[in-house]
Amino acid sequence: RTQTLLKEYKERDKSNIFTDKRFGEYNSNISPEEKMMKRFALEQQRHHEKKSIYNLNEDEELTHYGQSLADIEKHNDIVDSDSDDEERGTLSAELTAAHFGGGVGLLHKKTSQQEGEEGAKPKSRKELIEELIAKSKQEKRERQAKREDALELTEKLDQDWKEIQTLLSHKTPKSEKQEKKEKPKPDAYDIMVRELGFEMKAQPSNRMKTEEELAKEEQERLRNLEAERLRRMLGKEEDESMKNPNHTSADDLNDGFVLDKDDRRLLSYKDGKMNVEEDVHKELSGKAGIQGSDEEGEGESDEEEAEGESGNPDSHSDLDSNAESEEESGKPPRAQGQTPGKRSRSDDQNTRKAARTELPYTFAAPESYEELRSALSGRSMEEQLLVVERIQKCNHPSLAVGNKEKLEKLFGFLLEYIGDLATNDPPDLKVIDKLVVQLYNLCQMFPESASNSIKFVLRDAMHEMEEMIETKGRAVFPGLDVLIYLKIAGMLFPTSDFRHPVVTPAFLCLSQLLTKCPVLSLQDVVKGLFVCCLFLEFVALSHRFVPEVINFLLGILYIATPNTQSQGSTLVHPFRALGKNSELLLVSEAEDVATWQRGSLPLRWASGPSSPTAAEATHARLSCLAVCLALLKRCVLMYGTLPSFHAIIRPFPALLTEHLTRCSHPHELQELFQSTLAEVESQKQLYRPLLCEKSKPVPLKLFTPRLVKVLEFGRKQGSSKEEQERKRLIHKHKREFKGAVREIRKDNQFLARMQLSELMERDAERKRRVKQLFNSLATQEGEWKALKRKKFKK
C-alpha cells in the first residue's frame, strides 16, 4: 500500500506526468540502430511536409495571357496622368518620381541612357523637370485639339441628320392605325377585376362599445326622454337657451324666414264676379267652429287659467276683457284675432294629457312584488314588456353597485307575477309567453340566483303535495302556475345533462305528478297530458327512458274504453280498472262526435272552465284521446328499439284492435289509431328479448401432482452437476465479495492513518511557527524595554 495506494494519494492533485513519446522507446523488439534510423526518417518527413507544402517548382515559369508572372509583379507600366480615359487621375511613374521623391534614381537612369547613346553631358535636375513639364503641356494641348475636332464632327453629323430626317418621315394610313389600335375585348374576369377596383372601399368604423358603455348610453337616453315627457306633462316651455333669440347684426337683411303656410288665395270668377268674399266667409265660419270647440275643450281648465292670469302681471287681462266684449257685440275681426291664442292653449292642454298618458321612460327597480304588480297592472302586453325592459336598462349591473341585487330580486318577482297571470280566469298565456324572454335574459346574467328561485318554487310545490298526501292520503294535480314553472325550467336550463341542480328536481317533480296524482276529472287528464309533453321535451336530446309517461298514456287509453271490456287488464297507479272515473273519456253522443275536428288542446281546460256544455266536453275528450295517441306514437319512434319499452306496451295493440277501433270515433281518430298500430308493429322486428348467453360449462383444471423429497437437515443432499456447479460459484462469489470488502476496509483505514499523520504534522509545524513568533516578539519587547530604560536614565 505504501508503494501503490500512498503514491496515488500523494499525486491525486498533480497533472504533470513525464512520458517519453519517442518512436520505439518502450518496444524491446526493435534494436537501437533501427530506432535511430526510423526516428531520422520521421524527422525528415515532418520537416519536408511543413516547409515545402506550398512551394511551387522553380524550373517552371507561370504565365498570364502570354506574360510572365515574374514580369507582371515588377509593375513597370507607366500610367499617363493626363489621359481622359478610364484611367484618368493616375500619375505616371516619371512624374511621381520627379515631384514626390525618388527622382534621383530616375535622373541617374536618364543620364546613364544619354551617356550610352550620345555620350553628351548629363542634364541637371532642373532641366529634366522642365522637360517633363513641357512634355505634359504638349500632350494636354494635343488631347484638347482632338476633343474639339470630335465635337465639331458631332455637331456637323447632327445637322446633316436633321436635314435628311424630313425625307425619311412617312405617315401610316388611318386604317392601319385603327387595326393597330384595336384591342381584344375584355372577358368576364377582366370586367370583374375593374369593377372591384372601382368599388367603394370599406371605411374604418369606430370600435365596438362594451356592454357597460351601451348600458350607460341607454340609461342616459331614457333619462333624457323622461325629462322631456315630464316637461311636456307640466306644460313648461323649452330651455332658456332655446327661447332667447339669436343675435342679429345691423347688416342683416332679415330674409332668413320660412313661410309655414301659404296664405295666398286663388282668384276666381263666377258669372263675372270674384269669389274672394265667399272664401273669406268660409274661413271665418271655419275659425268660429274651431273657436267653439276650443272653448268647450278648455272648460275643464278654466279655473287653472283664471288663477294663472290673475297671478301673472303680463297676462293682458284687460285686452282679454275687451276681446270678450267685442265678441258679445258680434264683431268678427276681433274673433279672428283672438282665435289663434285660444288654439295654442288648447294644444298645450292636449300635449299635457298625452304626456300624462305616455309611458315613463325611467323606472326604479321594484323592492317588493307589490311595486312590480302596480307598475304592470292595467297595461297592455306591449307596455308591460316595455316596462320590464326599461327596468333592466335603467338598473344595469355596470351602472351602480347595488343594481345586481335589484335585478336578482326582479327575477323572483317576475316568476311570482307569471304565477298570478297563470291563475287568472282565463290565464293570460300571451303575456307569459313574452315575459319568458325577459326571464331568459335575466337568467343569462345571473344564473345562480335564477336557479335558486326556480328550485324554491319547485320545492314549495313538492312540500304541498307531500303535506296533502300525509293529511288526505292522496294528492291532486297542481294548478297551472306550477306546470308553467316546470315549463320555464326546461326552457331556461339544459335538459340533456346527466345531472343538473334545477332540471333533475324538475324531473322528479314531473314523475311524482304522474305516479301519485289520480285522474279524477277532465282537468286532471289535460294536466297529465301536459306533463307528458314536458317529459318528452326534456328527454328529446338525451333519449332517456321514462316509464311513467308510457304508463300514464296507457292509463288514458284504458279510461277511454268501457269497464266490461277492460277487465282483466293490468293498470298502474294512479289508474284503477273499476271505479267512478274508470270511463272518464268514454264517448257516447254520436252527434257531438260528428262535429269534432282535430286541433290543439287548449290549456283553458287545465284552469277549469266554469260550466262546459255536453258538446264541449265531448270534443275535449276526443282531443285528449288524439293528443294521447300522438304522444304514444312519439314514444314509439323514440324508444322503439328498447326491450323494456315493448315489455310495458305489450297490451297496447290488443287494446286498440279489440276495443277502440270498434267504438264510434271520428274518421281522423281512426286513422291515428291505425298509424300508431303500424308504428308499433314495424318496431317489433328491431329488437330481441334479453336472454342469458348459452355457454358450455367450464371444466375444472387438472394439475400434475408434485412430489417433494423429505430433506435431512445437516447434510448435503445429492444433486446434478449443474446444481453443484451453481452452488460452487455462489460460494466462490460470496468469498470473493467478502475479501474485496475486507481489502476496501483496510485501504480506507490506511488512508485514514495517512490523513491523520499529515494533520498531526501540519499541527506540529503550526505550533512550532507560533512558538517561534512568540519568542521573536518577546525578544523585541525586551529590547524595546531596555532601550526605554536607557532613555529614562539619561
MARDOMAR-677269 format. One record per residue (C-alpha): x, y, z negated. Coordinates in pm, whole numbers, padded with zeros to 5 digits, always signed. Each point is the difference from the previous one (the first is absolute). Layout:
BEGIN
XYZ;...
! end
This chain:
BEGIN
+00000+00000+00000;+00290+00237-00061;+00127-00071+00352;-00337+00025+00182;-00282+00158-00197;+00221+00252-00177;+00153+00121+00329;-00344+00042+00153;-00111+00191-00309;+00298+00236+00015;-00037+00060+00375;-00379+00039-00008;+00012+00375+00078;+00296-00004+00242;-00049+00004+00377;+00359+00028+00138;+00119-00345+00104;+00319-00062+00202;-00052-00245+00283;+00257-00085+00266;-00177+00006+00335;+00301-00080+00218;-00044-00271+00257;+00066-00351-00135;+00100+00116-00345;-00201-00267-00178;+00031-00262+00276;+00270-00249-00092;-00028-00191+00330;+00171+00279+00200;+00377+00051-00018;+00144+00346-00084;+00139+00045+00360;-00342-00062+00149;-00155+00242-00247;+00246+00275+00100;-00054-00057+00376;-00374+00007-00036;+00007+00313-00214;+00225+00178+00255;-00234-00093+00287;-00304+00129-00189;+00178+00326-00083;+00093+00061+00365;-00349-00081+00115;-00154+00236-00253;+00239+00282+00093;-00061-00043+00374;-00374+00001-00039;-00001+00323-00200;+00245+00197+00217;-00086-00089+00360;-00372-00058-00026;-00081+00326+00185;+00320+00046+00209;-00022-00011+00384;+00255-00157+00228;+00270+00260+00081;+00078-00148+00345;-00351+00070+00136;-00091+00354+00107;-00364+00100-00050;-00167+00240+00246;-00318+00205+00019;-00127+00093+00348;+00342-00074+00142;+00190+00215-00252;+00219-00131-00274;-00131+00039-00351;+00346+00106-00115;-00005+00296+00243;-00351+00095-00091;+00089+00013-00370;+00269+00265+00071;-00270+00261+00092;+00203+00183+00261;-00303+00146+00186;+00004+00379+00047;-00338+00161-00060;-00090+00317+00188;-00138+00239-00259;-00157+00241+00251;-00196-00254+00204;-00380+00040+00017;-00068-00374+00010;-00118-00217-00282;+00344+00026-00165;-00027+00375-00034;+00133+00132-00331;+00301-00236-00027;+00356+00133+00007;+00284-00136+00211;+00308-00150-00159;+00229+00270+00142;-00216+00285-00125;-00041-00159-00341;+00372-00060-00031;+00080+00356+00103;-00247+00184-00226;-00052-00227-00301;+00344-00142-00065;+00199-00275+00159;+00112+00230+00277;+00366-00077-00057;-00032-00354+00134;-00195+00123+00299;+00256+00267+00073;+00282-00250-00028;-00189-00228+00237;-00049+00281+00252;+00361+00111-00021;+00129-00353+00042;-00216-00043+00311;+00115+00329+00148;+00363-00078-00069;-00034-00332+00170;-00182+00142+00306;+00153+00343+00056;+00289+00019-00237;-00099+00365-00070;+00000+00189-00325;-00272-00112-00243;-00290+00239-00072;-00069+00145-00336;-00310-00065-00210;-00156+00334+00090;+00034-00064+00370;-00154-00342-00031;-00299+00143-00191;-00048+00272+00264;+00004-00263+00274;-00266-00202-00186;-00219+00308-00040;+00032+00093+00366;-00077-00355+00103;-00313-00015-00215;-00125+00337+00133;+00050-00115+00355;-00196-00321-00062;-00279+00204-00162;-00023+00231+00304;-00016-00296+00233;-00286-00155-00199;-00188+00332-00001;+00034+00026+00378;-00130-00354+00046;-00299+00074-00224;-00090+00316+00196;+00021-00186+00332;-00232-00272-00136;-00255+00262-00115;+00002+00171+00339;-00055-00328+00180;-00287-00089-00237;-00175+00334+00058;+00038-00035+00374;-00143-00352-00013;-00301+00119-00199;-00069+00280+00246;+00021-00234+00299;-00238-00245-00175;-00258+00272-00053;+00012+00087+00372;-00068-00355+00116;-00250-00084-00278;-00282+00178+00185;+00058-00221+00301;-00030-00316-00212;-00330+00090-00171;-00297-00214+00119;-00353+00015-00134;-00198-00323-00028;-00364-00001+00126;-00286+00023-00252;-00126-00350+00079;+00331-00150-00102;+00001+00209-00318;-00348-00122-00090;+00105-00358+00059;+00295+00052-00227;-00210+00174-00265;-00267-00268-00008;+00030-00195-00325;-00162-00327-00096;-00325+00031-00190;+00038-00057-00376;-00141-00323-00133;-00218-00045-00309;+00300-00028-00231;+00150+00332+00118;-00338+00172-00037;-00035-00133-00354;+00352+00115-00090;-00076+00351+00126;-00329+00008-00190;+00176-00105-00318;+00256+00274+00058;-00274+00266+00019;-00198-00132-00296;-00033+00205-00313;+00267-00085-00250;-00106-00090-00349;+00030+00299-00228;+00145-00049-00347;-00272-00007-00260;+00006+00080-00366;+00091-00268-00244;-00275-00220-00138;-00130+00126-00329;+00006-00218-00308;-00311-00117-00179;+00054+00255-00277;+00027+00289+00248;-00315-00107+00185;-00192-00029-00328;+00115+00346-00105;-00103+00155+00333;-00341-00169-00018;-00054+00126-00353;+00093+00355+00104;-00236-00017+00299;-00291-00117-00217;+00071+00273-00256;-00009+00270+00269;-00326-00137+00138;-00153-00010-00348;+00107+00360-00069;-00157+00109+00330;-00324-00185-00085;-00019+00162-00344;+00059+00343+00157;-00282-00055+00245;-00229-00136-00273;+00056+00304-00222;-00042+00236+00297;+00337+00166-00042;+00163+00183+00286;+00328-00095+00154;+00334+00094-00152;+00104+00363-00025;+00274-00064+00253;-00266-00104+00249;-00235+00292-00080;+00254+00282+00027;+00027+00131+00358;+00328-00003+00179;+00203+00317+00034;-00082+00195+00318;+00259+00231+00152;-00073+00342+00145;+00071-00118+00355;-00245-00290-00015;-00267+00019+00270;-00238-00217-00206;-00071-00225+00294;+00060-00329-00174;-00365-00065-00088;-00200-00301+00111;-00365+00013+00092;-00182-00273-00191;-00318+00048+00198;-00083+00169+00323;-00288+00240-00084;-00049+00111+00357;-00340-00081+00154;-00070-00079+00360;-00197+00260+00189;-00308-00148+00168;-00299+00145+00185;-00357-00123+00011;-00259+00165+00219;+00238+00289+00045;+00056+00046-00377;+00293-00090-00226;-00037-00274-00264;+00231+00161-00258;-00276+00098-00243;-00148-00348-00004;+00337-00150-00085;+00048+00252-00279;-00342-00080-00147;+00080-00371+00014;+00323+00055-00188;-00174+00214-00259;-00267-00262-00057;+00264-00276-00025;+00204+00198-00252;-00308+00073-00203;-00076-00374-00015;+00354-00070-00112;-00032+00274-00259;-00318-00157-00137;+00155-00343-00026;+00306+00148-00171;-00218+00177-00250;-00177-00327-00079;+00333-00177-00043;+00125+00275-00225;-00298-00019-00230;+00169-00251-00224;+00301+00221-00070;-00163+00345-00025;+00072+00026-00369;+00371-00074+00043;+00028+00256+00279;-00182+00260-00208;+00240-00052-00287;+00301+00024+00230;-00129+00319+00164;-00075+00171-00330;+00342-00084-00138;+00193+00103+00310;+00038+00378+00057;+00067-00054+00370;-00313-00202+00066;-00166+00288+00190;-00331-00045-00178;-00125+00337+00116;+00044-00097+00362;-00182-00326-00064;-00295+00183-00154;-00016+00235+00293;+00011-00293+00238;-00289-00165-00183;-00208+00313+00019;+00066+00026+00370;-00097-00362+00048;-00328+00061-00180;-00072+00300+00223;+00055-00225+00305;+00314+00143+00162;+00169-00269+00213;+00348+00162+00033;+00058-00020-00373;-00114-00364+00004;+00246-00074+00274;+00285+00166-00187;-00076-00181-00326;-00035-00355+00138;+00372-00082+00045;+00076+00068-00366;-00275-00229-00119;+00109-00267+00242;+00356-00001-00143;-00133-00048-00355;-00213-00295+00112;+00303-00155+00169;+00191+00033-00326;-00275-00178-00186;-00007-00281+00254;+00378-00030-00028;-00026-00022-00378;-00265-00270+00019;+00208-00201+00248;+00308+00034-00223;-00198-00119-00305;-00124-00309+00181;+00341-00072+00155;+00208-00279-00153;+00293+00127-00214;+00347-00064+00137;+00180-00064-00328;-00107-00242-00272;+00151-00078-00336;+00063-00364-00082;-00292-00135-00207;+00083-00084-00358;-00305-00223-00045;-00241-00199+00208;-00279+00250-00065;+00204+00276+00165;+00054-00209+00312;-00365-00100+00013;-00112+00361-00031;+00240+00100+00281;-00131-00272+00235;-00366-00028-00086;-00247+00172+00228;+00242+00019+00293;+00002-00176+00334;+00237-00283+00087;+00237+00227+00196;+00011+00254-00282;+00073-00266-00260;+00290-00133+00205;+00127+00355+00051;-00017+00069-00375;+00200-00312-00086;+00255+00079+00271;+00044+00359-00121;+00040-00119-00360;+00288-00222+00114;+00164+00276+00204;-00030+00265-00271;+00141-00237-00264;+00275-00175+00192;+00264-00156-00231;+00278+00206+00158;-00168+00332-00088;-00007-00027-00380;+00118-00229-00276;-00336-00126-00130;-00167-00056+00336;+00099-00366+00012;-00199-00082-00314;-00296+00200+00131;-00014-00193+00328;+00037-00330-00186;-00309+00094-00202;-00173+00099+00324;+00034-00357+00129;-00187-00135-00303;-00267+00269+00028;-00055-00082+00369;-00039-00369-00085;-00263+00086-00258;-00176+00232+00246;-00006-00278+00262;-00156-00230-00258;-00273+00257-00066;-00066+00036+00374;-00030-00379+00029;-00256-00015-00281;-00226+00260+00162;-00322-00108+00165;+00073-00026+00289;+00381-00017-00026;+00191+00270+00187;+00231-00237+00189;+00110+00254+00264;+00151+00231-00260;+00166-00298-00168;+00149-00107+00332;+00155+00345+00052;+00125+00034-00357;+00197-00325+00031;+00241+00186+00230;+00075+00249-00277;+00044-00287-00245;+00248-00161+00238;+00204+00323+00022;+00011+00030-00378;+00093-00367-00030;+00294+00051+00234;+00120+00289-00215;-00054-00166-00341;-00022-00380+00043;+00059-00082-00366;-00276+00219-00140;-00237-00114+00278;+00061-00365-00081;-00061+00069-00370;-00332+00169+00079;-00119-00288+00220;+00104-00258-00260;-00181+00194-00271;-00325-00004+00200;+00028-00372+00078;+00086-00080-00362;-00315+00175-00120;-00215-00193+00249;+00148-00335-00112;-00047+00087-00368;-00367+00078+00060;-00044-00332+00179;+00166-00193-00284;-00211+00176-00263;-00315-00081+00195;+00101-00366+00026;+00065-00013-00375;-00333+00162-00092;-00239-00137+00266;+00182-00310+00115;+00009+00114+00363;+00115+00302+00201;-00154+00200+00281;+00153+00155+00305;+00136+00348-00075;-00122+00317+00162;+00103+00137+00336;+00260+00226-00163;+00212-00296-00117;-00023-00162+00343;+00118+00324+00163;+00286+00018-00249;+00109-00349+00111;-00026+00110+00362;+00216+00309-00070;+00261-00215-00179;+00041-00208+00316;+00032+00312+00215;+00257+00180-00217;+00233-00288-00085;+00150-00290+00200;-00206-00318-00019;+00252-00239+00157;+00243+00000-00295;+00033-00321-00195;-00038+00192-00326;-00104+00365-00037;-00084+00198-00317;-00329+00128+00149;-00107-00244+00270;+00053-00312-00212;-00246+00118-00272;-00239+00095+00281;+00026-00357+00133;-00084-00138-00343;-00294+00240-00036;-00141-00106+00338;+00032-00369-00084;-00171+00055-00337;-00289+00174+00172;-00055-00292+00241;+00025-00271-00266;-00165+00151-00310;-00278+00224+00134;-00313-00195+00097;-00209+00098+00303;-00336+00117-00136;-00125+00242+00264;+00053+00125+00350;+00226+00275-00137;+00232-00266-00147;+00018-00171+00339;+00104+00324+00170;+00258+00072-00272;+00141-00354+00021;+00033+00022+00379;+00175+00337-00042;+00244-00162-00244;+00063-00280+00253;+00076+00260+00267;+00247+00168-00237;+00165-00335-00073;+00049-00077+00370;+00140+00351+00060;+00249-00053-00283;+00128-00332+00142;-00009+00102+00368;+00381+00024+00017;+00112-00253-00261;-00265-00267+00092;-00023-00097-00365;-00257-00272-00056;-00298+00118-00210;-00238-00288-00086;-00236+00235-00192;-00105+00170+00326;-00080-00329+00175;-00199-00131-00297;-00200+00322-00021;-00078-00001+00374;-00113-00363-00019;-00220+00092-00296;-00161+00278+00206;-00080-00255+00270;-00153-00235-00260;-00237+00265-00135;-00120+00060+00358;-00142-00358+00020;-00300-00156-00179;+00063-00176-00330;-00134-00335+00123;+00259-00009+00275;+00294+00116-00210;-00040-00249-00283;+00298-00225-00047;+00244+00261+00127;+00289+00104-00221;+00003+00364-00095;+00260+00199-00190;-00074+00254-00270;-00164+00254+00007;-00247-00167+00240;-00258-00262-00107;-00168-00266+00212;-00341+00055-00164;-00130+00307-00171;-00175+00332+00032;+00244+00153+00249;+00089-00316+00194;-00209+00116+00302;+00096+00366-00011;+00087+00032+00372;-00277-00229+00129;-00198+00166+00281;-00361-00091+00071;-00166+00299+00174;+00024-00061+00376;-00117+00353+00091;+00280+00166-00194;+00252-00248+00143;-00096+00093+00355;+00065+00372-00061;+00348-00053-00151;+00309+00121+00187;+00353-00084-00098;+00203+00291-00138;+00223+00107-00286;-00129-00054-00352;-00043+00343-00168;+00148+00049-00345;-00316+00171-00122;-00128-00349-00086;+00287-00032-00245;-00115+00312-00186;-00351-00142-00014;-00289+00157+00192;-00300+00088-00212;-00278-00194+00179;+00092-00173+00328;-00277-00124+00222;-00042-00365+00097;+00136+00065+00350;+00304+00180-00136;+00069-00283-00243;-00028-00259+00279;+00234+00198+00224;+00248+00036-00288;-00006-00380-00062;+00069-00072+00367;+00279+00261+00006;+00158-00157-00308;-00014-00343+00167;+00161+00140+00318;+00278+00167-00201;+00057-00324-00191;+00038-00202+00322;+00235+00263+00149;+00220-00011-00310;-00004-00381+00003;+00106+00000+00364;+00283+00236-00090;+00108-00238-00277;+00000-00291+00248;+00232+00194+00230;+00230+00092-00287;+00011-00327-00199;-00087-00252+00271;+00332-00188-00031;-00015-00044-00381;-00122-00339-00128;-00131+00158-00322;-00227+00230+00202;-00156-00296+00183;-00040-00185-00329;-00216+00288-00130;-00194+00060+00322;-00074-00365+00071;-00382+00026-00072;-00036+00315+00209;-00056-00163+00347;-00272-00227-00134;-00170+00294-00171;-00008+00201+00322;-00107-00283+00229;-00270-00147-00225;-00155+00300-00172;+00085+00343+00131;-00035-00082+00369;-00354-00127-00064;-00112+00317-00174;-00181+00273+00189;+00297+00234+00032;+00053+00252+00282;+00182-00095+00317;+00307+00209-00082;+00034-00172-00334;-00033-00342+00163;+00282+00086+00240;+00214+00104-00294;-00075-00340-00163;+00112-00184+00312;+00323+00204+00044;+00097-00053-00365;-00064-00377+00030;+00211-00010+00318;+00288+00171-00179;-00016-00248-00288;-00012-00299+00234;+00292+00131+00209;+00216+00049-00309;-00050-00356-00121;+00260-00146+00232;+00271+00242-00108;+00075-00157-00336;+00063-00339-00161;-00110-00090-00351;+00266-00019-00264;+00126-00357-00049;+00287-00146-00193;+00288-00101+00219;+00030-00378+00040;+00350-00136-00052;+00158-00336-00086;+00094-00059-00362;+00365+00062-00067;+00170-00320-00131;+00226+00004-00300;+00372+00024+00068;+00200-00324-00050;+00347+00048-00156;+00293-00245+00005;+00086-00108-00357;+00322+00145-00135;+00231-00237-00191;+00219+00159-00267;+00285-00193-00168;+00036+00002-00373;+00332+00178-00071;+00234-00091-00283;+00138+00317-00143;+00375+00015-00074;+00111-00189+00313;+00063+00088+00361;-00252-00177+00211;+00098-00146+00333;-00078+00208+00313;+00098+00033+00365;+00327+00145+00132;-00160+00327+00104;-00142+00051-00346;+00332-00079-00161;+00187+00241+00234;-00255+00270-00076;+00044-00045-00374;+00378+00007+00038;-00013+00327+00194;-00232+00154-00255;+00238-00102-00281;+00299+00140+00189;-00182+00326+00072;-00078+00043-00366;+00359-00066-00098;+00141+00243+00257;-00253+00262-00099;+00100-00028-00364;+00370+00022+00091;-00060+00313+00214;-00195+00163-00283;+00284-00087-00239;+00263+00154+00229;-00208+00314+00047;-00031+00039-00373;+00377-00039-00042;+00061+00257+00273;-00233+00244-00170;+00175-00057-00332;+00342+00054+00160;-00115+00323+00163;-00152+00115-00327;+00333-00059-00177;+00186+00192+00271;-00244+00290-00023;+00031+00002-00379;+00380+00004+00017;-00005+00288+00250;-00236+00189-00224;+00223-00054-00303;+00303+00114+00198;-00176+00317+00109;-00107+00068-00358;+00353-00051-00129;+00142+00231+00265;-00260+00262-00085;+00081-00022-00370;+00371+00031+00072;-00050+00312+00207;-00229+00154-00260;+00254-00068-00271;+00275+00152+00213;-00211+00311+00058;-00069+00038-00370;+00373-00033-00076;+00088+00266+00254;-00267+00229-00139;+00129-00054-00353;+00357+00091+00100;-00124+00310+00178;-00198+00099-00305;+00303-00047-00223;+00219+00207+00226;-00260+00275+00013;-00032+00011-00377;+00379+00014-00045;+00021+00286+00246;-00273+00182-00184;+00182-00036-00335;+00314+00147+00146;-00187+00300+00129;-00165+00046-00340;+00328-00010-00182;+00145+00261+00226;
! end
